[in-house]
Amino acid sequence: MPLDTEIQAALARAEKAALLARHEGAFWEGELELNASPSAQFVLTCALLTQGERYCSRETAWGVAQYLLESLAEGQGLKPYPGQKGNRSWTFDAALALRVIDLRWGWPTQSEKSRVEGVLEITKRFLREEAQKKPAPPLFRSTATFLGLWGVLSWNQVPKFPLAFLALPQETGIDLTAYWIRTVAIPMALLGSLSLAEVTAKEPPEARALQAEFGPLLGPERHPPTWRRLQQKAFESFQRFGSPRLLRAAAETRIAAFTESQGDIAGNPYAAFFSSLYWDRLRSPSSEQLTRLDRAMRAVREYAIIRSDLQKPSQWRLQTNLSTIWDTGFFLCAFPQKTPELQNAAQWLLTQQIRDREGDWARRAHALPAGFSFGRGHDHYPVTDCTALAILALVSQLGRQWLSSPEGWASARFLLAFQAENGGFAPYEKPRLRKPELWNQVFSIQDIPNQLFDRTKADVTGKVCEALALFRDHAELISEHADEHTDEHAHELAAQIRSALTRARAFLLHSRDEEGLWKGNYGVNRLYGTCFAVRGLRAIDREAQAEWARPAQEFFVSMQNPDGGWGELEDQSRCSSSAVQTAWALMGLSACKTDHSNATWHRASQRGIRYLLSTQNHQHGLWDEPRHLGIVFEKTVNFRYEFYPAYFPMIALREHLEAFDNSHPSPFNSQTLT
């Protein structure tokens, strides 16, 4: 069978399966799996809340337990993601949650209880070994907070954020940090402002048993360096400044400011956990505070994934976010045709543009709201590359005329407002610090080290450039037929876009490593970063330029495995092939293609295509991918996107089909849209 025919057959199978995977028949929303720690902390939170049974029933707790038991079964602690070493803090979360479930709800059968005891025994052995290390790995702040609330760790020993940080000027205080820091740090600061008496006034009945069982597993903590101890003393002194009542009121105002319309707090379950625990621990919480607690915890439950298997008990798993816009955008880009089903999804995506609400981002990026978030319902925190992806998706389904719509021009202006001084784009905000390394050391957070600030990123910038290039090319097309009635504002915006693309191009070229490649910030690793960087450069230059295409092509060819696929670990070393990473490599090779591409390019591309064709699961039409390939924070937070092995192979096959038949243009490649 000719190769192009095989590709078309594979795409037909994948498209059929993809349409069946739509959520509520309108959009796509795959599971965003981290690990079992968020589920464990959900149980710990609900068991601490006065009316926590509203959010965590016995059946829910048992479902979480099944997830925890599976995650701990190997006896090496709870891992950040498969293939990594067990993490001491997250293992504490999991073990503590299992024991709380045991003491609070019990187990359905004696055999289940015996299974739990066996897993807990090997888990405590891991924690004991970690405690005996010299030095022992420091506990995450979130884990230490839960240990303190349950009485396993003295509340006075729990590291806390001073509420007085809220009184600092924006240029030096909490507002400098990234949204994922401040939206959790402010609730944690509120919780940390509670006295020992306030914390222990509602101490759960299981606390003493937990303290006796887990207290000895803490071991001697690593002795911090002198400068860190002095810093902590300074923080403690700083905490005494200002009126506690006024500072708490200011913090609550900030929480209200980034509470989403459905009650979720900043699209972050951890912010909901710590805010709810603070409100619940108050001596006399107001009705408004209790209402916000209830809305936040109910919104968190919407993140749940329930997995049923006839061979195993059901699992209840908590995601840390919803990937709706991300998944829907890539799927719409993966389809070439315009069917009623896809038009319905595009119309749904249109409704997700945030036009009526300003979030914290407006403090730095001065623009009218017009972005798209990562998941549905998150109206405070639009993301630049999610906005860019939505633009590409809408153009693919609604046509170039959408670019001239008020919504289209507004989205372009919104993106332009986020360009940093160095020409790059960060995902959530317009960065203000050029060199935040010192700040990262001063305010070290063990959970996500060196991630205190939102930084410009090559893969994010590449996606934004693809979207902005569409506006530039469309404006030029319009100008060819311009008359005296042509909108002057459109000409002015087009000039701004051309200038922004020139600056972004310089940023991308400057941010390469010594081999002329790009590190992945949101995907593993240089396969992802180089793929989206060269796609952005191709959109800017309209064709591959040897300056950036040659090193990228050489990299993709050199990393190809004998089976024709690609695989890369987080440390940039080669590994066994992956359907998703093979798709990224093929998408990158597509951006490097010229009319005179050599035999090496064609051979590598065809071998990669053959790999995807041979690994497609014909039973369900898509590809299998167990790996956690979505980086958020290196070596700490990696996600497994359920739909990555669906739309990325589809996009890669679609783009390379162009090499054989130009009647099948890829909607994701901006060159076919102008």
PLY file of the C-alpha trace (Angstrom):
ply
format ascii 1.0
element vertex 674
property float x
property float y
property float z
element edge 673
property int vertex1
property int vertex2
end_header
0.00 0.00 0.00
1.44 3.45 -0.88
2.62 5.45 2.14
0.19 8.32 1.60
-2.70 5.82 1.50
-1.52 4.27 4.77
-1.36 7.71 6.38
-4.87 8.55 5.24
-6.18 5.26 6.62
-4.44 5.83 9.96
-5.82 9.36 10.16
-9.33 8.14 9.40
-9.14 5.69 12.31
-7.72 8.34 14.63
-10.28 10.97 13.63
-13.15 8.60 14.30
-11.78 7.77 17.75
-11.08 11.43 18.49
-14.65 12.49 17.73
-15.95 9.82 20.10
-13.69 11.19 22.85
-15.40 14.60 22.98
-16.66 15.73 26.38
-20.40 16.40 26.39
-20.25 16.25 22.60
-18.71 19.73 22.40
-15.09 19.81 23.53
-12.15 17.64 24.60
-10.90 17.32 28.15
-8.46 14.52 28.88
-7.09 13.54 32.26
-4.13 15.57 33.45
-2.41 13.08 35.71
0.30 14.19 38.13
0.58 11.60 40.91
-1.39 10.54 43.97
-0.25 13.41 46.20
-3.12 15.85 45.35
-5.63 13.08 46.05
-3.95 12.35 49.39
-3.99 16.03 50.37
-7.66 16.24 49.41
-8.44 13.49 51.93
-6.25 15.13 54.58
-8.02 18.46 54.02
-11.54 17.03 54.14
-10.79 15.02 57.28
-9.59 18.23 58.98
-12.62 20.32 57.96
-15.52 20.50 60.38
-17.97 19.40 57.68
-15.52 17.64 55.41
-17.86 14.71 54.82
-19.73 17.00 52.42
-16.81 16.68 50.02
-15.26 13.32 50.87
-17.62 10.43 51.53
-16.53 6.97 52.59
-16.78 5.79 48.98
-14.63 8.70 47.79
-12.04 7.97 50.49
-11.91 4.31 49.47
-11.48 5.34 45.83
-8.53 7.56 46.80
-7.12 4.67 48.83
-7.08 2.43 45.77
-5.08 5.04 43.88
-2.67 5.43 46.79
-2.23 1.68 47.21
-1.43 1.24 43.53
1.03 4.15 43.62
2.83 2.79 46.71
2.76 -0.89 45.79
6.41 -1.06 44.66
7.62 -0.07 48.11
9.88 2.76 46.94
7.73 5.63 48.16
5.42 7.87 46.16
7.21 8.93 42.99
6.79 12.31 41.29
6.10 10.25 38.16
7.05 6.77 36.90
10.75 6.15 36.54
11.76 8.58 39.30
12.87 7.96 42.87
10.31 8.08 45.65
9.70 11.53 47.11
9.80 11.78 50.90
7.24 14.58 51.22
4.66 13.08 48.89
5.17 9.69 50.53
4.29 11.28 53.87
1.12 12.71 52.28
0.13 9.30 50.95
0.92 7.32 54.10
-0.81 9.84 56.34
-3.90 9.81 54.11
-4.09 6.01 54.14
-3.95 5.94 57.93
-6.53 8.73 58.21
-8.87 6.76 55.93
-8.28 3.71 58.11
-9.05 5.55 61.35
-11.92 7.64 60.02
-13.77 5.32 57.63
-12.31 1.83 58.02
-12.12 -0.73 55.20
-14.84 -2.72 53.42
-13.19 -6.10 54.06
-10.56 -7.66 56.29
-8.47 -8.57 53.25
-8.45 -4.92 52.19
-7.33 -3.90 55.67
-4.50 -6.47 55.52
-3.46 -5.12 52.12
-3.34 -1.56 53.46
-1.28 -2.60 56.47
1.20 -4.36 54.21
1.61 -1.31 51.97
1.88 1.02 54.97
4.60 -1.11 56.47
6.84 -0.94 53.41
6.00 2.76 52.99
7.06 3.53 56.56
10.25 1.59 55.95
10.99 3.95 53.05
10.27 6.99 55.24
12.50 5.61 57.98
15.36 5.15 55.52
14.90 8.67 54.17
14.95 10.10 57.72
18.27 8.35 58.40
20.01 9.97 55.44
22.55 12.63 56.27
21.12 15.04 55.53
17.49 13.96 55.27
15.62 15.47 52.30
13.79 18.58 53.55
10.01 18.45 53.69
7.90 20.41 51.25
6.07 23.34 52.83
2.69 21.84 51.94
3.57 18.50 53.55
4.99 20.20 56.66
1.77 22.21 56.94
-0.40 19.09 56.89
1.90 17.34 59.36
1.55 20.37 61.62
-2.24 20.46 61.35
-2.43 16.77 62.23
-0.07 17.20 65.19
2.71 15.01 63.77
5.00 18.05 63.52
4.93 20.88 66.01
3.02 23.85 64.56
5.86 26.12 65.66
8.26 24.12 63.46
6.17 24.50 60.31
7.79 27.04 57.91
5.44 29.93 57.23
5.09 32.86 54.85
4.81 36.21 56.68
1.51 37.94 56.00
3.39 41.22 56.23
4.73 40.54 52.72
1.37 41.84 51.52
2.29 45.26 52.84
5.43 45.52 50.70
5.40 47.57 47.47
4.59 45.66 44.29
8.19 46.01 43.09
9.57 44.06 46.08
6.75 42.01 47.56
4.62 38.98 46.83
3.31 40.55 43.61
6.67 40.00 41.94
6.23 36.25 42.13
4.48 34.04 39.59
0.78 33.42 39.98
1.37 29.80 40.99
3.39 31.07 43.96
1.28 33.95 45.22
-2.09 32.23 44.81
-0.89 29.46 47.14
1.48 31.51 49.33
-1.25 33.95 50.38
-3.62 31.23 51.69
-0.64 29.48 53.33
0.36 32.79 54.96
-3.17 33.16 56.30
-3.10 29.64 57.67
0.35 30.21 59.13
-0.85 33.34 60.91
-3.04 31.20 63.15
-1.79 30.62 66.65
-1.09 27.20 68.11
-4.27 27.55 70.18
-6.35 28.29 67.08
-4.88 25.33 65.22
-5.30 22.81 68.04
-8.80 24.01 69.06
-10.24 21.74 66.37
-7.63 19.01 66.54
-9.10 15.83 65.01
-9.49 12.78 67.26
-6.99 10.77 65.17
-4.17 13.25 65.81
-2.57 11.45 68.78
-2.51 8.11 67.02
-0.92 9.71 63.95
1.65 11.52 66.06
2.69 8.28 67.76
2.95 6.41 64.44
4.53 9.01 62.17
6.39 11.31 64.56
9.37 8.93 64.86
9.61 8.78 61.04
10.45 12.46 60.76
13.98 12.02 62.06
16.40 14.87 62.59
15.85 17.56 59.99
18.73 18.93 57.98
20.36 21.78 59.85
19.89 24.86 57.62
22.87 27.08 56.82
23.47 30.10 58.99
22.16 32.57 56.43
18.94 30.57 56.11
18.44 30.57 59.89
19.02 34.32 59.98
16.53 34.72 57.16
13.94 32.75 59.12
14.53 34.94 62.16
14.03 38.00 59.97
10.78 36.54 58.64
9.58 35.89 62.17
10.41 39.46 63.15
8.72 40.75 60.00
5.60 38.82 60.92
5.16 41.09 63.94
4.84 44.21 61.81
1.43 45.54 60.93
-2.01 44.84 62.30
-2.84 41.09 62.06
-6.48 41.97 61.54
-5.75 44.35 58.67
-3.22 41.99 57.08
-5.69 39.10 57.21
-8.34 41.32 55.63
-5.91 42.30 52.86
-5.05 38.64 52.24
-8.70 37.65 52.05
-9.30 40.46 49.57
-6.53 39.04 47.40
-8.03 35.53 47.59
-11.40 36.92 46.56
-9.69 38.71 43.64
-8.41 35.47 42.16
-11.41 33.29 42.94
-12.85 31.97 39.69
-16.48 32.37 38.73
-17.30 28.77 39.71
-15.70 29.18 43.15
-12.36 27.61 42.38
-9.39 29.55 43.73
-6.94 30.44 40.95
-7.43 27.09 39.21
-5.30 25.51 41.95
-6.61 22.89 44.41
-3.80 23.67 46.87
-5.02 27.27 47.14
-8.49 25.90 47.88
-7.15 23.46 50.48
-5.23 26.06 52.49
-7.89 28.77 52.19
-10.58 26.36 53.35
-8.48 25.13 56.27
-7.86 28.71 57.35
-11.54 29.63 57.28
-12.48 26.43 59.10
-9.91 27.05 61.88
-11.23 30.54 62.68
-13.06 30.76 65.99
-16.10 32.38 64.40
-15.98 32.26 60.59
-18.49 34.50 58.87
-21.23 33.17 56.64
-19.39 34.62 53.64
-16.20 32.75 54.57
-18.10 29.49 55.00
-19.80 30.01 51.65
-16.46 30.58 49.95
-15.09 27.45 51.66
-18.01 25.39 50.39
-17.74 26.75 46.83
-13.99 26.19 46.73
-14.15 22.57 47.90
-17.07 21.74 45.60
-15.16 23.26 42.69
-12.13 21.12 43.55
-14.30 18.00 43.33
-14.97 18.90 39.69
-11.31 18.04 39.05
-11.90 14.43 40.03
-11.39 11.49 37.72
-13.17 8.25 38.60
-11.67 5.17 36.98
-13.70 1.96 37.03
-12.29 -1.40 36.05
-14.12 -4.72 36.22
-10.88 -6.34 37.38
-10.04 -3.75 40.09
-11.86 -1.54 42.63
-12.72 1.96 41.42
-10.16 4.74 41.81
-10.88 8.37 42.69
-8.08 10.63 41.42
-7.75 14.38 41.72
-6.25 16.43 38.92
-4.56 19.72 39.71
-6.12 21.47 36.71
-8.35 20.95 33.69
-6.73 20.94 30.23
-9.88 21.74 28.24
-8.72 24.65 26.08
-5.35 23.02 25.48
-6.87 19.70 24.39
-9.66 21.24 22.32
-7.27 23.61 20.55
-4.84 20.89 19.48
-7.63 18.55 18.40
-9.21 21.23 16.21
-5.79 21.81 14.63
-5.45 18.07 13.97
-8.54 17.88 11.72
-8.38 19.23 8.15
-12.07 19.23 7.33
-14.87 21.42 8.66
-17.67 19.16 9.87
-20.69 20.09 12.02
-19.05 18.36 15.00
-15.88 20.41 14.63
-17.78 23.62 14.00
-19.66 22.96 17.24
-16.36 22.57 19.08
-15.02 25.78 17.52
-18.13 27.68 18.56
-17.71 26.33 22.09
-14.07 27.47 22.06
-15.19 30.95 21.03
-17.29 31.18 24.20
-14.17 30.57 26.30
-12.44 33.80 25.32
-12.16 35.93 28.47
-13.47 39.39 27.57
-14.99 40.68 30.81
-12.55 39.97 33.64
-9.10 41.24 34.56
-6.87 39.10 36.73
-3.55 39.75 38.45
-1.90 39.74 35.02
-3.31 43.24 34.38
-0.90 44.68 36.97
1.92 44.26 34.43
0.41 43.66 30.99
-1.80 46.61 30.11
-4.44 45.30 27.75
-8.13 44.64 27.60
-8.92 41.02 28.50
-9.12 38.83 25.40
-7.15 35.69 26.20
-7.90 32.01 26.68
-7.05 29.97 29.75
-5.72 26.43 30.02
-9.00 24.90 31.19
-12.66 25.82 31.16
-13.96 28.11 33.85
-10.60 29.67 34.72
-11.44 33.25 33.92
-8.73 34.99 35.97
-5.63 33.44 34.47
-5.44 33.40 30.67
-2.26 31.90 29.22
-0.33 33.29 26.27
0.36 30.00 24.50
-3.18 28.76 25.19
-4.43 31.98 23.60
-2.12 31.42 20.63
-3.32 27.83 20.27
-6.96 28.93 20.40
-6.24 31.42 17.59
-4.68 28.68 15.43
-7.61 26.36 16.17
-10.30 28.93 15.41
-8.66 29.94 12.14
-8.39 26.28 11.14
-12.14 25.82 11.57
-13.64 29.29 11.01
-11.24 30.55 8.35
-9.02 33.60 8.02
-11.97 35.96 8.27
-12.04 35.37 12.05
-8.71 37.22 12.29
-10.48 40.42 11.19
-13.24 40.05 13.76
-13.26 42.21 16.92
-12.47 39.08 18.94
-9.57 38.24 16.67
-7.92 41.67 16.77
-8.49 41.83 20.53
-6.64 38.54 21.02
-3.69 39.87 18.99
-3.51 43.04 21.09
-3.72 40.92 24.22
-0.73 38.83 23.18
1.33 41.87 22.21
0.86 43.31 25.70
2.65 40.30 27.21
5.89 40.55 25.24
8.82 40.97 27.62
11.77 43.33 27.24
13.92 40.51 25.84
11.37 39.81 23.08
10.12 36.52 24.52
6.83 35.51 26.08
6.11 33.91 29.43
2.92 31.88 29.83
0.99 33.76 32.53
2.44 37.21 32.92
4.69 39.88 31.51
7.96 39.25 33.37
9.54 42.14 35.25
12.78 40.68 36.58
15.63 40.10 34.16
17.70 37.98 36.55
15.55 36.46 39.32
18.13 33.87 40.38
19.01 35.74 43.59
15.35 36.09 44.52
14.88 32.37 43.98
17.60 31.76 46.56
16.30 34.26 49.08
12.77 32.92 48.94
13.60 29.26 48.39
10.58 26.98 48.20
11.58 23.33 48.33
8.41 22.15 46.54
9.35 23.97 43.32
12.94 25.21 43.60
14.03 28.08 41.36
10.50 28.57 40.03
9.48 31.65 41.95
8.93 33.77 38.86
7.31 33.44 35.45
10.10 33.45 32.86
10.16 33.91 29.10
10.27 30.50 27.43
11.23 29.44 23.92
8.44 26.90 23.42
5.82 29.39 24.63
7.28 32.13 22.43
7.27 29.80 19.42
3.54 29.14 19.76
2.75 32.83 20.17
4.78 33.61 17.06
2.78 31.11 15.01
-0.43 32.90 15.99
0.90 36.44 15.51
2.29 35.48 12.10
-1.25 34.65 10.99
-2.33 38.22 11.78
0.71 39.66 9.98
0.12 37.59 6.86
-3.62 38.30 6.88
-3.00 42.03 7.21
-0.61 41.95 4.27
-3.19 40.08 2.21
-5.79 42.69 3.07
-3.40 45.55 2.24
-3.05 44.26 -1.31
-6.71 45.18 -1.82
-6.69 48.25 0.40
-8.50 51.47 -0.41
-9.03 54.75 1.39
-11.57 53.08 3.69
-9.13 50.54 5.06
-9.03 50.61 8.85
-5.99 52.62 9.97
-6.02 50.83 13.31
-5.53 47.54 11.49
-2.45 48.94 9.73
-1.07 50.19 13.03
-1.64 46.83 14.70
-0.01 45.01 11.80
3.07 47.20 12.20
3.18 46.39 15.91
2.94 42.69 15.14
5.81 42.86 12.63
7.94 44.61 15.23
6.98 42.05 17.90
7.88 39.16 15.60
11.28 40.70 14.85
12.01 40.98 18.57
10.69 37.48 19.24
12.90 36.07 16.49
15.94 37.64 18.14
14.91 36.16 21.49
14.52 32.66 20.03
17.91 32.76 18.34
19.56 34.15 21.47
17.99 31.53 23.76
19.52 28.54 21.94
22.06 26.33 23.67
25.59 25.76 22.39
24.28 23.19 19.88
21.73 25.59 18.41
18.78 23.88 20.13
16.15 24.75 22.70
15.44 23.20 26.07
11.83 22.21 26.64
10.02 24.14 29.36
6.66 22.39 29.14
7.63 19.14 27.44
10.40 16.53 27.61
12.82 17.93 26.57
14.81 19.33 23.62
12.51 17.40 21.28
9.64 19.54 22.56
11.50 22.82 22.95
13.22 22.63 19.55
10.01 21.52 17.82
7.97 24.54 18.87
10.84 27.02 18.63
11.56 26.17 14.98
7.84 26.20 14.19
7.69 29.73 15.53
10.74 30.72 13.51
9.30 29.19 10.36
6.11 31.16 10.86
8.14 34.36 11.24
10.47 33.70 8.28
7.80 31.99 6.14
10.36 29.37 5.15
13.16 27.40 6.74
16.40 29.33 7.18
19.69 27.44 7.45
20.66 29.61 10.42
18.22 27.77 12.69
16.92 24.86 10.58
20.22 23.06 9.96
21.17 22.47 13.64
17.58 21.49 14.43
17.39 19.01 11.56
20.75 17.50 12.49
19.53 17.10 16.06
16.29 15.37 15.07
18.13 13.02 12.70
20.83 12.19 15.25
18.27 11.43 17.99
16.23 8.99 15.88
16.14 5.44 17.23
16.73 2.31 15.11
12.97 1.59 15.13
12.33 4.97 13.44
10.85 6.67 16.49
12.19 9.17 19.00
12.48 9.06 22.77
14.15 11.41 25.23
14.38 11.57 29.01
14.15 14.73 31.05
17.95 14.85 31.35
18.13 15.03 27.50
19.46 11.48 27.10
18.03 9.12 24.50
15.54 6.44 25.51
13.10 4.02 23.89
10.73 5.48 21.33
7.52 7.27 22.23
4.60 8.05 19.94
4.24 11.56 21.35
7.93 12.42 21.15
8.09 10.94 17.67
5.29 13.28 16.69
7.16 16.26 18.14
10.27 15.32 16.16
8.25 14.97 12.94
6.53 18.31 13.56
9.96 19.89 14.06
11.30 18.27 10.90
8.28 19.61 9.04
9.24 23.15 10.09
12.80 22.55 8.82
11.65 21.35 5.38
12.56 23.29 2.25
11.85 22.71 -1.42
15.33 21.22 -1.63
15.35 19.09 1.51
17.98 16.39 1.22
17.66 12.64 1.35
18.50 12.62 5.06
15.40 14.71 5.83
13.16 12.48 3.71
14.59 9.26 5.11
14.22 10.39 8.75
10.68 11.64 8.12
9.51 8.48 6.40
11.04 6.25 9.09
9.25 8.33 11.75
5.97 8.06 9.87
6.41 4.30 9.59
6.95 4.13 13.34
3.68 5.98 14.01
1.80 3.80 11.54
3.14 0.61 13.11
2.40 1.66 16.70
-1.16 2.91 16.21
-3.58 0.92 18.34
-6.07 -0.24 15.74
-8.52 -1.32 18.42
-9.21 2.22 19.64
-7.63 4.15 16.75
-5.12 6.19 18.75
-1.67 5.65 20.25
-0.57 4.56 23.72
1.66 6.73 25.89
2.22 5.92 29.59
4.96 8.51 30.08
4.63 11.81 31.91
5.95 14.05 29.14
4.49 17.40 30.18
7.04 19.29 32.30
5.87 21.98 34.70
8.61 22.04 37.33
11.71 19.99 36.58
12.10 16.74 38.55
9.07 17.62 40.65
5.95 18.10 38.55
5.47 16.27 35.27
2.05 15.51 33.82
0.72 12.70 31.70
-1.74 14.23 29.26
-4.35 11.66 28.30
-4.79 13.07 24.78
-1.18 13.79 23.84
-0.97 10.39 22.08
-4.04 11.38 20.07
-3.63 14.83 18.58
0.16 15.10 18.29
0.53 11.98 16.09
-2.49 13.18 14.09
-0.86 16.58 13.51
2.48 15.00 12.59
0.91 12.61 10.08
-1.25 15.36 8.60
1.72 17.67 8.07
3.87 15.00 6.48
1.02 13.96 4.23
1.63 17.31 2.51
4.95 15.95 1.35
3.04 13.43 -0.76
-0.20 15.19 -1.58
-0.66 18.96 -1.41
-4.45 18.56 -1.34
-4.17 17.71 2.35
-2.76 20.86 3.95
-2.13 20.85 7.68
-4.32 23.31 9.58
-1.64 23.60 12.25
1.01 24.85 9.82
0.57 28.60 9.44
2.08 28.48 5.96
-1.10 26.88 4.64
-3.35 29.53 6.13
-2.13 32.55 4.21
0 1
1 2
2 3
3 4
4 5
5 6
6 7
7 8
8 9
9 10
10 11
11 12
12 13
13 14
14 15
15 16
16 17
17 18
18 19
19 20
20 21
21 22
22 23
23 24
24 25
25 26
26 27
27 28
28 29
29 30
30 31
31 32
32 33
33 34
34 35
35 36
36 37
37 38
38 39
39 40
40 41
41 42
42 43
43 44
44 45
45 46
46 47
47 48
48 49
49 50
50 51
51 52
52 53
53 54
54 55
55 56
56 57
57 58
58 59
59 60
60 61
61 62
62 63
63 64
64 65
65 66
66 67
67 68
68 69
69 70
70 71
71 72
72 73
73 74
74 75
75 76
76 77
77 78
78 79
79 80
80 81
81 82
82 83
83 84
84 85
85 86
86 87
87 88
88 89
89 90
90 91
91 92
92 93
93 94
94 95
95 96
96 97
97 98
98 99
99 100
100 101
101 102
102 103
103 104
104 105
105 106
106 107
107 108
108 109
109 110
110 111
111 112
112 113
113 114
114 115
115 116
116 117
117 118
118 119
119 120
120 121
121 122
122 123
123 124
124 125
125 126
126 127
127 128
128 129
129 130
130 131
131 132
132 133
133 134
134 135
135 136
136 137
137 138
138 139
139 140
140 141
141 142
142 143
143 144
144 145
145 146
146 147
147 148
148 149
149 150
150 151
151 152
152 153
153 154
154 155
155 156
156 157
157 158
158 159
159 160
160 161
161 162
162 163
163 164
164 165
165 166
166 167
167 168
168 169
169 170
170 171
171 172
172 173
173 174
174 175
175 176
176 177
177 178
178 179
179 180
180 181
181 182
182 183
183 184
184 185
185 186
186 187
187 188
188 189
189 190
190 191
191 192
192 193
193 194
194 195
195 196
196 197
197 198
198 199
199 200
200 201
201 202
202 203
203 204
204 205
205 206
206 207
207 208
208 209
209 210
210 211
211 212
212 213
213 214
214 215
215 216
216 217
217 218
218 219
219 220
220 221
221 222
222 223
223 224
224 225
225 226
226 227
227 228
228 229
229 230
230 231
231 232
232 233
233 234
234 235
235 236
236 237
237 238
238 239
239 240
240 241
241 242
242 243
243 244
244 245
245 246
246 247
247 248
248 249
249 250
250 251
251 252
252 253
253 254
254 255
255 256
256 257
257 258
258 259
259 260
260 261
261 262
262 263
263 264
264 265
265 266
266 267
267 268
268 269
269 270
270 271
271 272
272 273
273 274
274 275
275 276
276 277
277 278
278 279
279 280
280 281
281 282
282 283
283 284
284 285
285 286
286 287
287 288
288 289
289 290
290 291
291 292
292 293
293 294
294 295
295 296
296 297
297 298
298 299
299 300
300 301
301 302
302 303
303 304
304 305
305 306
306 307
307 308
308 309
309 310
310 311
311 312
312 313
313 314
314 315
315 316
316 317
317 318
318 319
319 320
320 321
321 322
322 323
323 324
324 325
325 326
326 327
327 328
328 329
329 330
330 331
331 332
332 333
333 334
334 335
335 336
336 337
337 338
338 339
339 340
340 341
341 342
342 343
343 344
344 345
345 346
346 347
347 348
348 349
349 350
350 351
351 352
352 353
353 354
354 355
355 356
356 357
357 358
358 359
359 360
360 361
361 362
362 363
363 364
364 365
365 366
366 367
367 368
368 369
369 370
370 371
371 372
372 373
373 374
374 375
375 376
376 377
377 378
378 379
379 380
380 381
381 382
382 383
383 384
384 385
385 386
386 387
387 388
388 389
389 390
390 391
391 392
392 393
393 394
394 395
395 396
396 397
397 398
398 399
399 400
400 401
401 402
402 403
403 404
404 405
405 406
406 407
407 408
408 409
409 410
410 411
411 412
412 413
413 414
414 415
415 416
416 417
417 418
418 419
419 420
420 421
421 422
422 423
423 424
424 425
425 426
426 427
427 428
428 429
429 430
430 431
431 432
432 433
433 434
434 435
435 436
436 437
437 438
438 439
439 440
440 441
441 442
442 443
443 444
444 445
445 446
446 447
447 448
448 449
449 450
450 451
451 452
452 453
453 454
454 455
455 456
456 457
457 458
458 459
459 460
460 461
461 462
462 463
463 464
464 465
465 466
466 467
467 468
468 469
469 470
470 471
471 472
472 473
473 474
474 475
475 476
476 477
477 478
478 479
479 480
480 481
481 482
482 483
483 484
484 485
485 486
486 487
487 488
488 489
489 490
490 491
491 492
492 493
493 494
494 495
495 496
496 497
497 498
498 499
499 500
500 501
501 502
502 503
503 504
504 505
505 506
506 507
507 508
508 509
509 510
510 511
511 512
512 513
513 514
514 515
515 516
516 517
517 518
518 519
519 520
520 521
521 522
522 523
523 524
524 525
525 526
526 527
527 528
528 529
529 530
530 531
531 532
532 533
533 534
534 535
535 536
536 537
537 538
538 539
539 540
540 541
541 542
542 543
543 544
544 545
545 546
546 547
547 548
548 549
549 550
550 551
551 552
552 553
553 554
554 555
555 556
556 557
557 558
558 559
559 560
560 561
561 562
562 563
563 564
564 565
565 566
566 567
567 568
568 569
569 570
570 571
571 572
572 573
573 574
574 575
575 576
576 577
577 578
578 579
579 580
580 581
581 582
582 583
583 584
584 585
585 586
586 587
587 588
588 589
589 590
590 591
591 592
592 593
593 594
594 595
595 596
596 597
597 598
598 599
599 600
600 601
601 602
602 603
603 604
604 605
605 606
606 607
607 608
608 609
609 610
610 611
611 612
612 613
613 614
614 615
615 616
616 617
617 618
618 619
619 620
620 621
621 622
622 623
623 624
624 625
625 626
626 627
627 628
628 629
629 630
630 631
631 632
632 633
633 634
634 635
635 636
636 637
637 638
638 639
639 640
640 641
641 642
642 643
643 644
644 645
645 646
646 647
647 648
648 649
649 650
650 651
651 652
652 653
653 654
654 655
655 656
656 657
657 658
658 659
659 660
660 661
661 662
662 663
663 664
664 665
665 666
666 667
667 668
668 669
669 670
670 671
671 672
672 673
